[in-house]
C-alpha cells in the first residue's frame, strides 16, 4: 500500500491548486513517458485541490491527492482500498546543478492561451526542460510546487524560474541535451465552473493508513 501511494507522488511534478481569488474548476493534464500515459484531473476551489490520477490501463482513479494550501496539508488516498495517508513534506534542498535558465523570445498559443517559454538546462543531469507558461489567475502553481518540495526534475527545474506567480505550464517537454524527448506534460482541458466543497473532504468510510 505504501509503495502504491508513494508511486502516485512521482507524477505530481506538475500539479495544481487555486488561490481564493483565482481559478475555480477542473483542469485535465496528460503526462506521457516512455512507459505509460497518465491522465491527471484536478478539481480546484479556493485553497484546495483534489487530484484524480488514471493510467492508460484504467478509467477509474488509481489514486487521489488532496491538498490544502491554507493549512499546508497533503493527503494521499487509495480509492480501491479506501484508506488515506498524511504526507510529511521533505524540507531538504534538491542537489541538481542548474546551469542556465533561458527565457525564449518566441511566444506560443496553446489551447487558446498565450504562453511564454523558458528552457532550464543541467549538463550534469544531461537534461533540459522547456516550460510554456500562461499568465493569469493560476495562483496555485508556484505555491504548490514550493509546498510539495519534490525532488523530481520537473519540479526542481521549475523552481529555478523566477517570477512565476499566477502562471501555470500548459506544456512542458523534457529532453536530453541532444534534444531527444524523454517525456511531456500537457494541459488538454480547462473548464471554469463551481466545484462542490465536499469534493475535497476525505470520505468518512476511509481509514487512516499508518
KANORTA-V956438 format. One record per residue. PSI is psi in degrees with one decimal (none if undefined). BURIAL is 1 if it has 16 or more other ideal C-beta (glycine too) atoms within 10 Angstrom, else 0. D_FIRST is the distance of its C-alpha to the first C-alpha in Angstrom with 1 decimal. Layout:
{{PSI BURIAL D_FIRST} {PSI BURIAL D_FIRST}}
//
This chain:
{{-44.7 0 0.0} {-41.1 0 3.8} {-37.4 0 5.4} {-42.1 0 5.1} {-39.6 1 6.3} {-34.1 0 8.6} {-30.8 0 9.9} {-37.7 1 10.9} {-22.5 1 13.0} {-16.3 0 15.0} {20.1 1 16.8} {20.8 1 18.0} {-33.4 1 21.1} {94.9 1 23.2} {179.3 1 22.1} {136.4 1 24.5} {147.5 1 25.6} {130.8 1 29.1} {170.0 1 31.4} {-41.2 0 33.7} {9.4 0 36.6} {-158.2 1 34.7} {142.0 1 33.2} {130.8 1 31.7} {-145.8 1 30.2} {133.5 1 27.8} {129.8 1 27.2} {122.5 0 25.7} {149.7 1 24.9} {129.2 0 24.5} {125.8 1 23.0} {127.2 1 24.3} {178.3 0 23.5} {-22.4 0 24.6} {-30.3 0 21.3} {164.3 0 20.6} {124.6 0 21.9} {137.0 1 19.6} {126.5 1 21.0} {118.6 1 20.2} {120.5 1 21.9} {129.9 1 22.7} {125.0 1 24.3} {138.8 1 26.4} {121.1 1 28.6} {-124.4 1 30.3} {9.1 1 27.9} {151.1 1 24.8} {143.3 1 22.6} {129.6 1 19.9} {123.5 1 18.3} {128.8 1 17.1} {131.2 1 16.0} {133.2 1 16.8} {171.0 0 17.3} {-14.6 0 20.6} {-6.6 0 19.1} {143.4 0 18.0} {-5.5 0 20.1} {160.9 0 17.6} {121.8 1 15.3} {-20.0 1 12.0} {156.8 1 11.1} {141.9 1 13.4} {133.0 1 14.7} {130.8 1 17.3} {136.1 1 19.9} {104.2 1 23.0} {-17.0 1 25.5} {-33.1 0 27.7} {0.2 0 25.5} {38.8 0 23.6} {137.9 0 20.3} {132.4 1 17.1} {142.3 1 14.1} {133.3 1 11.0} {143.0 1 10.4} {102.8 1 8.4} {-33.4 0 11.6} {-42.9 0 10.4} {-7.7 0 8.6} {52.2 0 11.0} {161.1 1 9.2} {162.2 1 10.1} {135.4 1 10.0} {141.0 0 13.3} {126.0 1 14.0} {111.4 0 16.5} {131.7 0 18.6} {140.4 0 20.2} {4.5 0 24.0} {158.5 0 24.8} {136.4 0 27.1} {146.8 1 26.5} {3.3 0 28.8} {138.3 1 29.6} {109.0 0 33.4} {123.2 1 34.5} {-47.0 0 38.0} {148.0 0 39.1} {114.9 0 38.4} {124.0 0 40.8} {123.6 0 41.6} {147.5 0 42.7} {-35.9 0 46.1} {154.9 0 45.4} {164.6 0 43.5} {140.4 0 41.4} {120.1 0 41.0} {123.3 0 37.6} {36.5 0 37.1} {4.3 0 40.3} {125.9 1 39.1} {130.4 0 41.2} {147.8 1 39.1} {147.9 1 40.0} {143.8 1 38.6} {134.9 1 37.4} {126.0 1 36.6} {129.8 1 34.8} {143.6 1 35.4} {111.0 1 34.2} {-39.3 0 36.2} {-29.3 0 34.1} {-11.4 1 30.9} {43.7 0 33.1} {141.9 1 31.7} {139.8 1 33.2} {128.2 1 31.7} {126.0 1 34.0} {133.4 1 33.1} {107.2 1 35.1} {134.6 1 35.0} {129.6 1 36.6} {159.7 0 38.2} {-142.1 0 38.1} {25.0 0 36.3} {66.7 1 32.8} {-2.4 1 32.7} {-36.1 1 28.9} {-53.5 1 28.1} {-46.5 1 29.4} {-36.8 1 28.3} {-44.3 1 24.7} {-39.1 1 24.7} {-45.1 0 26.2} {-47.2 1 23.8} {-35.7 1 20.7} {44.0 0 22.5} {157.2 1 20.3} {6.5 0 21.7} {154.4 1 21.5} {-39.0 1 25.0} {-40.4 1 25.2} {-46.1 1 24.6} {-44.1 1 26.7} {-38.4 1 29.6} {-39.6 1 29.7} {-14.7 1 30.1} {-13.4 1 33.2} {133.7 1 35.0} {154.7 0 37.2} {54.9 0 38.0} {9.0 1 35.3} {131.5 0 35.2} {-2.1 1 35.2} {149.8 1 34.3} {138.6 1 31.5} {123.9 1 31.0} {-21.7 1 31.9} {136.7 1 31.3} {138.7 1 30.1} {120.8 1 30.8} {133.2 1 29.6} {166.6 1 31.8} {176.8 0 33.1} {-14.4 0 36.4} {-8.9 0 38.3} {1.5 0 37.0} {121.9 0 34.7} {135.7 0 32.0} {-36.0 1 28.4} {169.4 1 26.7} {155.8 1 27.4} {124.9 1 26.1} {145.0 1 28.5} {128.4 1 29.1} {-11.3 0 30.1} {134.5 0 30.7} {124.1 1 31.6} {113.9 0 32.5} {119.1 0 34.1} {156.6 0 33.8} {142.2 0 33.0} {131.1 1 29.4} {132.1 0 28.8} {-28.1 0 27.6} {-17.5 0 25.3} {-20.7 0 23.1} {7.9 1 21.7} {147.7 0 20.8} {124.9 0 17.5} {142.8 0 18.0} {-24.2 0 19.3} {5.8 0 17.3} {141.8 1 13.9} {148.9 0 12.8} {130.7 0 11.8} {126.1 1 8.6} {none 0 10.1}}
//
